[in-house]
């Protein structure tokens, strides 16, 4: 995710900008055309930034970086000796990670400044909203880019992401590639990890959008207040020009007191105090329609192909953000309405017969699971069946809550593996079951534990009856399952389709 060519930048200029100490007697003369923190990704002309790690220091790999074409090294005092040993020019700063955004932006000639960037943060809805924003920007005549956990796009180029928000070195290289491809505007997910770790330093957002906040990532943040405060960083003048917030969400209202940029409010529930509202919403299994009402009595009729009230909120937030970015209202409404779906987000699996619906969704946190089940309940004529697991080596506090929500809101809840990683899958399932048992028995779903995810999906599809809805939650667009250090190929959508075929074959012979 880099440009094919980049004008060389003098290392002496970087040294002056950073007021960096020269780590060797060699004069830091070199021409930089790229930057990376991974020695294995070095290209000829790169600055290799050697960071301290948990197990080793990046400077230990400086010789490998040099062999691949690195022309200089930037590191901290602990990495000085190993870096100097390569014979390359070396710059030393106290905290190189904290400068990655500034460094990367400078090396690539500040590419993000040449692109109108719309950022989206929050717990749920980021991916769907960025897809909606990109559709709206395209309708407005922009050549567009997209940065998020589902897909990365630079005009006609597509990449599979490894993080919701890439590292600063990769992010600025990506924007340099977008600039090379003629991209004029981009929509981008902004994770709390990215804000906390400085991955978005050097990026300036024309408009930033806050969707909602619910429990997630408390294995990374010290508590919920820290999680919220980190999200709020996006709405400061050094990162964004203006903000848009969802006042139906408690933290969306609280953000108004923390933001230091002009804020615009919206409400999908029709809050009369919000500046923008969704009115007369009509929800269906194949999408929704609603009227957008804005300041001064402006109105527009909107239709989206994505079901559920939370997608009305996502669409309204996208429309308001586009308007704040200068897109005419009717163009924004039309553009958002052209989006037919997002991979792994309330994605209907084709092949199901008329008896039931099968849906795959990425919901892997309490708030998202609750929203999905509540939305599907309104379009479910029969039973609501959920297949759900919780990831290992992640926020363990949300597991019982997700178990409780599933047992309370579904008719059948099948608990299974998600990405257990290094943890004991049965221990994860036990914690989920503890949450389910909080629900009184007469209100509790029929709960089944089936650790094998493919078998759990097969069980749900086989048991589905007329009017039922089966939602397979947690992995969405992902195509692998992380188990004990291995990544096993696994795509919920493919497994659901195979289970549907098996069901049809079984009925054919019965």
C-alpha positions as CSV (number, residue, x, y, z in Angstrom):
1,X,0.0,0.0,0.0
2,X,2.6,2.5,-1.2
3,X,3.0,4.8,-4.3
4,X,5.0,3.3,-7.2
5,X,7.3,6.3,-6.9
6,X,7.9,9.0,-4.3
7,X,10.0,12.2,-4.6
8,X,13.2,11.8,-2.5
9,X,13.4,13.7,0.7
10,X,16.7,14.5,2.4
11,X,17.5,12.9,5.7
12,X,19.1,16.1,6.8
13,X,15.7,17.8,6.5
14,X,14.2,15.1,8.8
15,X,17.0,15.5,11.3
16,X,16.5,19.2,11.4
17,X,12.7,18.9,11.8
18,X,13.1,16.4,14.7
19,X,16.1,18.0,16.2
20,X,17.5,14.5,16.3
21,X,20.8,13.4,17.6
22,X,23.1,11.7,15.0
23,X,23.8,8.2,16.3
24,X,27.1,8.0,14.6
25,X,30.0,10.1,13.3
26,X,28.6,9.7,9.7
27,X,26.8,12.7,8.4
28,X,23.1,11.8,8.0
29,X,23.1,12.3,4.2
30,X,20.6,10.1,2.4
31,X,17.6,10.5,0.1
32,X,14.4,8.9,1.6
33,X,11.6,7.6,-0.6
34,X,9.7,5.6,2.0
35,X,9.5,4.6,5.6
36,X,8.6,1.4,7.5
37,X,8.8,-0.1,11.0
38,X,9.1,-3.7,9.7
39,X,12.5,-4.8,8.4
40,X,10.8,-7.4,6.1
41,X,8.8,-4.7,4.3
42,X,11.8,-2.5,3.5
43,X,12.1,-1.2,0.0
44,X,15.2,0.5,-1.5
45,X,15.4,4.1,-0.3
46,X,13.5,3.5,2.9
47,X,14.0,4.9,6.3
48,X,13.9,2.0,8.7
49,X,12.4,3.0,12.1
50,X,13.7,0.6,14.7
51,X,11.3,0.5,17.7
52,X,11.6,-1.3,21.0
53,X,9.5,-4.5,21.2
54,X,8.3,-6.9,23.8
55,X,10.8,-9.6,22.9
56,X,13.4,-7.8,20.8
57,X,14.4,-4.4,19.7
58,X,13.8,-3.4,16.1
59,X,17.5,-2.3,15.9
60,X,18.4,-6.0,16.1
61,X,17.0,-6.3,12.6
62,X,18.7,-3.1,11.2
63,X,21.3,-5.2,9.2
64,X,18.4,-7.1,7.5
65,X,16.8,-3.7,6.7
66,X,20.0,-2.5,5.2
67,X,20.3,-5.6,3.1
68,X,16.8,-5.0,1.7
69,X,17.7,-1.4,0.7
70,X,17.2,0.8,3.8
71,X,19.4,4.0,3.5
72,X,19.1,5.2,7.1
73,X,17.8,4.1,10.5
74,X,15.9,6.1,13.1
75,X,15.8,4.6,16.6
76,X,15.8,5.3,20.3
77,X,18.9,5.4,22.6
78,X,18.5,1.7,23.4
79,X,18.8,0.8,19.7
80,X,21.7,3.2,18.9
81,X,24.6,0.7,19.1
82,X,23.0,-2.0,16.9
83,X,21.9,0.6,14.4
84,X,25.3,2.3,14.2
85,X,26.9,-1.1,13.6
86,X,25.2,-1.3,10.1
87,X,27.3,1.7,8.9
88,X,24.1,3.5,7.8
89,X,23.3,7.1,8.8
90,X,21.4,6.9,12.2
91,X,19.1,9.4,13.9
92,X,18.3,8.9,17.6
93,X,15.2,10.3,19.3
94,X,13.8,9.5,22.8
95,X,10.4,8.2,21.5
96,X,10.4,7.2,17.8
97,X,6.9,5.6,18.0
98,X,5.4,8.9,19.2
99,X,6.8,10.6,16.1
100,X,5.8,8.0,13.5
101,X,2.9,10.0,12.1
102,X,4.9,13.2,11.8
103,X,7.9,11.3,10.2
104,X,5.7,9.4,7.8
105,X,3.8,12.4,6.7
106,X,7.0,14.3,6.0
107,X,8.7,11.5,4.1
108,X,5.7,11.1,1.8
109,X,5.2,14.9,1.3
110,X,2.1,15.2,3.5
111,X,-0.2,13.3,1.2
112,X,-3.2,13.4,3.6
113,X,-3.3,17.2,3.2
114,X,-4.2,16.7,-0.5
115,X,-7.3,14.5,0.2
116,X,-10.5,15.4,1.9
117,X,-10.8,12.8,4.7
118,X,-13.9,11.9,6.6
119,X,-13.3,9.9,9.8
120,X,-15.7,7.6,11.7
121,X,-15.1,6.5,15.3
122,X,-17.4,4.6,17.9
123,X,-17.9,1.1,18.9
124,X,-20.4,-0.2,16.3
125,X,-21.3,0.9,12.8
126,X,-17.9,2.2,11.7
127,X,-17.5,-0.1,8.8
128,X,-21.0,0.3,7.4
129,X,-20.9,4.1,7.8
130,X,-17.5,4.4,6.0
131,X,-18.9,2.4,3.1
132,X,-22.0,4.7,3.1
133,X,-19.7,7.8,3.2
134,X,-17.6,6.5,0.3
135,X,-20.8,5.9,-1.8
136,X,-21.9,9.5,-1.0
137,X,-18.5,10.9,-1.9
138,X,-18.6,9.0,-5.2
139,X,-22.0,10.3,-6.0
140,X,-20.7,13.8,-5.4
141,X,-18.1,13.3,-8.2
142,X,-15.1,12.4,-6.1
143,X,-12.5,9.7,-7.0
144,X,-12.6,7.9,-3.6
145,X,-10.7,5.9,-1.1
146,X,-11.7,3.8,1.8
147,X,-9.8,2.7,4.9
148,X,-11.2,0.2,7.4
149,X,-11.3,-3.2,8.8
150,X,-13.3,-4.8,6.0
151,X,-11.4,-3.4,3.0
152,X,-9.0,-0.8,1.9
153,X,-9.5,1.0,-1.4
154,X,-7.5,3.5,-3.4
155,X,-9.6,4.3,-6.4
156,X,-9.6,1.0,-8.3
157,X,-7.1,-0.7,-6.1
158,X,-8.2,-3.0,-3.3
159,X,-6.3,-4.4,-0.3
160,X,-7.1,-6.7,2.6
161,X,-6.5,-4.9,5.9
162,X,-4.7,-6.4,8.9
163,X,-5.8,-3.7,11.4
164,X,-8.9,-1.5,11.5
165,X,-6.6,1.5,11.3
166,X,-3.1,0.8,9.8
167,X,0.1,1.8,11.5
168,X,1.1,5.4,10.8
169,X,3.9,4.4,8.4
170,X,1.5,2.3,6.3
171,X,-1.3,4.9,6.6
172,X,0.7,7.7,5.1
173,X,2.1,5.5,2.4
174,X,-1.5,4.5,1.6
175,X,-2.6,8.2,1.3
176,X,0.5,8.8,-0.9
177,X,-0.8,5.9,-3.1
178,X,-4.3,7.4,-3.1
179,X,-2.8,10.8,-4.2
180,X,-0.9,9.0,-7.0
181,X,-4.2,7.3,-8.1
182,X,-6.0,10.6,-8.2
183,X,-8.1,10.1,-5.1
184,X,-9.8,13.4,-4.0
185,X,-11.8,12.2,-0.9
186,X,-11.7,9.2,1.4
187,X,-13.7,7.7,4.2
188,X,-11.8,6.1,7.1
189,X,-12.5,4.1,10.3
190,X,-10.6,5.5,13.3
191,X,-10.2,3.0,16.1
192,X,-9.5,3.7,19.7
193,X,-6.2,1.8,19.4
194,X,-5.2,4.1,16.5
195,X,-6.0,7.2,18.6
196,X,-4.2,5.9,21.7
197,X,-1.1,4.7,19.8
198,X,-0.8,7.8,17.5
199,X,-1.4,5.9,14.3
200,X,-3.5,8.8,12.9
201,X,-0.9,11.5,13.8
202,X,-0.3,13.7,10.8
203,X,-3.9,13.1,9.5
204,X,-6.4,15.9,9.5
205,X,-10.1,15.1,9.2
206,X,-12.4,17.5,7.4
207,X,-15.3,16.0,9.4
208,X,-15.2,13.4,12.1
209,X,-18.3,11.3,13.1
210,X,-19.1,9.6,16.4
211,X,-21.6,6.6,16.1
212,X,-22.0,5.2,19.6
213,X,-20.2,3.6,22.5
214,X,-20.6,0.3,24.3
215,X,-18.3,-2.2,26.0
216,X,-15.3,-3.2,24.0
217,X,-11.5,-3.3,24.1
218,X,-11.3,-3.1,27.9
219,X,-8.4,-5.5,27.6
220,X,-6.5,-2.5,26.1
221,X,-8.1,0.5,27.9
222,X,-7.8,0.7,31.7
223,X,-11.6,1.4,32.0
224,X,-14.6,2.6,30.1
225,X,-13.9,6.2,30.9
226,X,-10.5,5.8,29.3
227,X,-12.1,4.2,26.3
228,X,-14.4,7.1,25.8
229,X,-11.8,9.8,26.4
230,X,-9.6,8.1,23.8
231,X,-12.4,8.3,21.2
232,X,-13.0,11.9,22.1
233,X,-9.5,12.8,21.0
234,X,-10.6,12.7,17.4
235,X,-12.8,15.8,18.1
236,X,-9.9,18.1,18.9
237,X,-8.6,20.9,16.6
238,X,-5.3,19.2,15.9
239,X,-7.1,16.2,14.4
240,X,-10.4,17.5,12.8
241,X,-12.1,20.6,11.5
242,X,-15.7,19.7,12.6
243,X,-17.6,16.9,14.2
244,X,-20.9,15.0,14.0
245,X,-22.4,13.1,16.9
246,X,-25.3,10.7,17.5
247,X,-27.3,12.2,20.5
248,X,-29.4,9.0,20.7
249,X,-26.4,7.6,22.4
250,X,-25.5,8.7,25.9
251,X,-21.9,9.1,25.1
252,X,-22.7,10.9,21.9
253,X,-24.4,13.5,24.0
254,X,-21.5,13.5,26.5
255,X,-19.1,14.2,23.6
256,X,-20.6,17.6,23.2
257,X,-19.0,18.7,26.4
258,X,-15.6,17.3,25.5
259,X,-15.2,18.2,21.8
260,X,-13.2,21.3,21.0
261,X,-14.4,21.6,17.4
262,X,-17.9,22.7,16.1
263,X,-20.3,19.8,16.5
264,X,-23.5,18.9,14.6
265,X,-26.0,16.6,16.2
266,X,-28.3,13.9,14.7
267,X,-31.0,11.6,16.0
268,X,-32.4,8.6,14.3
269,X,-35.1,8.4,17.0
270,X,-36.4,11.9,16.1
271,X,-35.1,13.8,19.1
272,X,-36.5,17.3,18.5
273,X,-33.4,18.9,20.1
274,X,-31.1,17.3,17.5
275,X,-30.2,19.4,14.4
276,X,-30.8,16.5,12.1
277,X,-33.5,13.9,12.5
278,X,-34.8,10.7,10.9
279,X,-38.6,10.8,10.8
280,X,-41.3,8.4,9.7
281,X,-38.9,5.4,9.5
282,X,-40.4,2.4,7.8
283,X,-38.3,-0.8,8.5
284,X,-38.4,-3.9,6.5
285,X,-36.4,-7.1,6.0
286,X,-34.8,-5.8,2.8
287,X,-34.1,-2.2,4.0
288,X,-35.6,0.9,5.4
289,X,-37.0,4.2,4.3
290,X,-37.1,7.5,6.3
291,X,-37.4,11.2,5.9
292,X,-34.3,13.3,6.7
293,X,-35.2,16.6,8.4
294,X,-32.5,19.2,9.0
295,X,-31.9,22.8,10.1
296,X,-34.2,25.4,8.6
297,X,-36.8,22.8,7.6
298,X,-34.7,21.1,4.9
299,X,-36.0,17.7,4.1
300,X,-35.2,14.7,1.9
301,X,-36.6,11.2,1.5
302,X,-34.0,8.5,2.0
303,X,-34.0,4.7,1.2
304,X,-31.3,2.2,2.2
305,X,-30.9,-1.4,1.3
306,X,-29.7,-2.4,4.8
307,X,-32.2,-3.5,7.4
308,X,-32.6,-2.5,11.0
309,X,-33.0,0.7,13.0
310,X,-29.2,0.9,13.7
311,X,-28.6,1.1,9.9
312,X,-31.0,4.1,9.8
313,X,-28.7,5.7,12.4
314,X,-25.7,4.8,10.3
315,X,-27.2,6.2,7.2
316,X,-28.4,9.4,8.9
317,X,-24.9,9.9,10.4
318,X,-23.3,9.4,7.0
319,X,-25.7,11.8,5.3
320,X,-25.1,14.6,7.9
321,X,-21.4,14.1,7.7
322,X,-21.5,14.4,3.9
323,X,-23.5,17.6,4.1
324,X,-21.1,19.0,6.7
325,X,-18.3,18.1,4.2
326,X,-20.0,20.2,1.5
327,X,-22.0,17.5,-0.4
328,X,-25.6,18.7,-1.3
329,X,-28.3,17.0,0.8
330,X,-30.0,15.3,-2.2
331,X,-26.7,14.1,-3.5
332,X,-25.7,12.7,-0.1
333,X,-29.1,10.9,0.3
334,X,-28.9,9.4,-3.2
335,X,-25.3,8.3,-2.8
336,X,-25.9,6.6,0.6
337,X,-28.9,4.9,-0.9
338,X,-26.8,3.3,-3.7
339,X,-25.0,1.1,-1.2
340,X,-26.4,-2.4,-1.6
341,X,-24.5,-4.1,1.3
342,X,-21.3,-4.4,3.3
343,X,-19.4,-7.7,3.5
344,X,-20.2,-9.5,6.7
345,X,-22.6,-6.8,8.0
346,X,-26.1,-8.1,8.1
347,X,-25.2,-10.0,5.0
348,X,-28.0,-12.3,3.8
349,X,-26.7,-15.6,2.6
350,X,-28.2,-16.6,-0.7
351,X,-29.5,-20.1,-1.2
352,X,-31.8,-20.2,1.7
353,X,-35.3,-21.3,0.7
354,X,-38.5,-19.5,1.5
355,X,-38.8,-21.1,4.9
356,X,-36.2,-19.1,6.7
357,X,-33.5,-16.4,6.4
358,X,-29.8,-16.8,7.1
359,X,-27.7,-13.8,8.0
360,X,-24.0,-13.3,8.8
361,X,-23.0,-10.3,10.9
362,X,-19.8,-9.1,12.5
363,X,-21.4,-8.2,15.8
364,X,-18.8,-9.3,18.4
365,X,-19.5,-6.9,21.3
366,X,-22.5,-6.6,23.6
367,X,-24.0,-3.5,22.1
368,X,-23.8,-4.8,18.6
369,X,-25.3,-8.2,19.4
370,X,-28.2,-6.5,21.2
371,X,-28.8,-4.1,18.2
372,X,-28.8,-7.0,15.7
373,X,-31.1,-9.2,17.7
374,X,-33.6,-6.3,18.4
375,X,-33.5,-5.4,14.7
376,X,-34.1,-8.9,13.5
377,X,-36.9,-9.6,16.0
378,X,-39.0,-7.0,14.2
379,X,-38.8,-8.9,10.9
380,X,-38.9,-12.4,12.3
381,X,-42.2,-14.2,11.9
382,X,-40.9,-17.4,13.6
383,X,-38.0,-18.0,15.9
384,X,-34.8,-16.0,16.2
385,X,-31.8,-18.3,16.3
386,X,-28.3,-17.0,17.0
387,X,-24.9,-18.7,16.7
388,X,-22.3,-16.8,18.7
389,X,-18.9,-17.2,20.2
390,X,-16.4,-14.8,22.0
391,X,-12.8,-14.3,21.0
392,X,-9.9,-15.5,23.2
393,X,-7.1,-13.2,24.5
394,X,-9.5,-10.2,24.3
395,X,-11.8,-8.3,26.6
396,X,-13.1,-11.2,28.8
397,X,-15.5,-9.0,30.7
398,X,-17.9,-8.8,27.7
399,X,-18.4,-12.6,27.5
400,X,-21.0,-13.1,30.2
401,X,-22.8,-10.0,28.9
402,X,-23.0,-11.3,25.4
403,X,-24.2,-14.7,26.7
404,X,-26.9,-12.9,28.7
405,X,-28.1,-10.8,25.8
406,X,-28.3,-13.8,23.5
407,X,-30.3,-15.8,26.0
408,X,-32.6,-12.9,26.7
409,X,-33.3,-11.8,23.1
410,X,-33.1,-14.9,21.0
411,X,-35.4,-18.0,21.0
412,X,-32.4,-20.4,20.4
413,X,-28.9,-19.5,21.3
414,X,-26.1,-21.8,20.1
415,X,-22.8,-20.9,21.8
416,X,-19.7,-21.9,19.9
417,X,-16.0,-21.0,19.2
418,X,-15.1,-17.7,17.7
419,X,-11.3,-17.1,17.6
420,X,-10.2,-18.8,20.8
421,X,-6.6,-18.0,20.1
422,X,-4.4,-19.3,23.0
423,X,-7.4,-19.7,25.5
424,X,-9.3,-22.9,26.4
425,X,-12.4,-22.7,24.2
426,X,-14.5,-24.5,26.9
427,X,-13.5,-21.9,29.5
428,X,-14.8,-19.1,27.2
429,X,-18.0,-21.0,26.6
430,X,-18.5,-21.5,30.4
431,X,-18.2,-17.8,31.0
432,X,-20.8,-17.1,28.3
433,X,-23.1,-19.7,29.9
434,X,-22.7,-18.0,33.2
435,X,-24.2,-14.9,31.7
436,X,-27.0,-16.8,30.0
437,X,-28.0,-18.3,33.4
438,X,-28.7,-14.8,34.7
439,X,-31.8,-14.8,32.6
440,X,-34.8,-16.3,34.4
441,X,-35.6,-19.7,33.0
442,X,-39.1,-18.8,31.7
443,X,-37.6,-15.9,29.7
444,X,-34.4,-17.7,28.6
445,X,-33.7,-18.9,25.1
446,X,-33.1,-22.6,24.5
447,X,-29.3,-22.6,24.9
448,X,-27.1,-25.2,23.2
449,X,-23.3,-25.5,23.5
450,X,-21.5,-26.8,20.4
451,X,-17.8,-25.9,20.4
452,X,-17.2,-26.8,16.8
453,X,-18.3,-23.7,14.9
454,X,-19.1,-25.5,11.6
455,X,-21.2,-28.0,13.5
456,X,-23.0,-25.2,15.4
457,X,-23.8,-23.4,12.1
458,X,-25.0,-26.7,10.7
459,X,-27.2,-27.3,13.7
460,X,-28.8,-23.9,13.5
461,X,-29.6,-24.2,9.8
462,X,-30.9,-27.8,10.1
463,X,-33.3,-26.7,12.9
464,X,-34.6,-23.6,11.2
465,X,-38.3,-23.7,10.4
466,X,-40.7,-21.6,8.5
467,X,-40.4,-17.9,9.3
468,X,-37.2,-18.3,11.4
469,X,-34.2,-16.1,11.1
470,X,-30.7,-17.5,11.7
471,X,-28.0,-15.0,12.5
472,X,-24.4,-16.2,12.7
473,X,-22.6,-13.5,14.6
474,X,-19.1,-12.5,15.5
475,X,-16.8,-13.1,12.5
476,X,-18.6,-11.4,9.6
477,X,-16.2,-10.9,6.7
478,X,-13.3,-12.7,8.3
479,X,-11.9,-15.7,6.4
480,X,-9.9,-17.4,9.1
481,X,-10.3,-18.8,12.7
482,X,-7.4,-18.2,15.1
483,X,-6.8,-21.3,17.2
484,X,-3.6,-22.1,19.2
485,X,-1.3,-20.0,17.1
486,X,-2.7,-21.2,13.8
487,X,-5.1,-19.5,11.3
488,X,-7.6,-22.1,10.0
489,X,-9.5,-21.1,6.8
490,X,-13.0,-20.4,7.9
491,X,-15.6,-18.1,6.3
492,X,-19.0,-18.0,8.0
493,X,-20.7,-17.2,4.7
494,X,-19.3,-20.2,3.0
495,X,-20.1,-22.5,5.9
496,X,-23.7,-21.2,6.1
497,X,-24.1,-21.8,2.4
498,X,-22.7,-25.4,2.7
499,X,-25.1,-26.0,5.6
500,X,-28.1,-24.8,3.5
501,X,-27.0,-27.1,0.6
502,X,-26.8,-30.0,3.1
503,X,-30.2,-29.2,4.4
504,X,-31.7,-29.2,0.9
505,X,-30.0,-32.5,0.0
506,X,-31.2,-34.1,3.3
507,X,-34.8,-33.0,2.6
508,X,-34.6,-34.2,-1.0
509,X,-33.9,-37.7,0.3
510,X,-36.3,-37.7,3.3
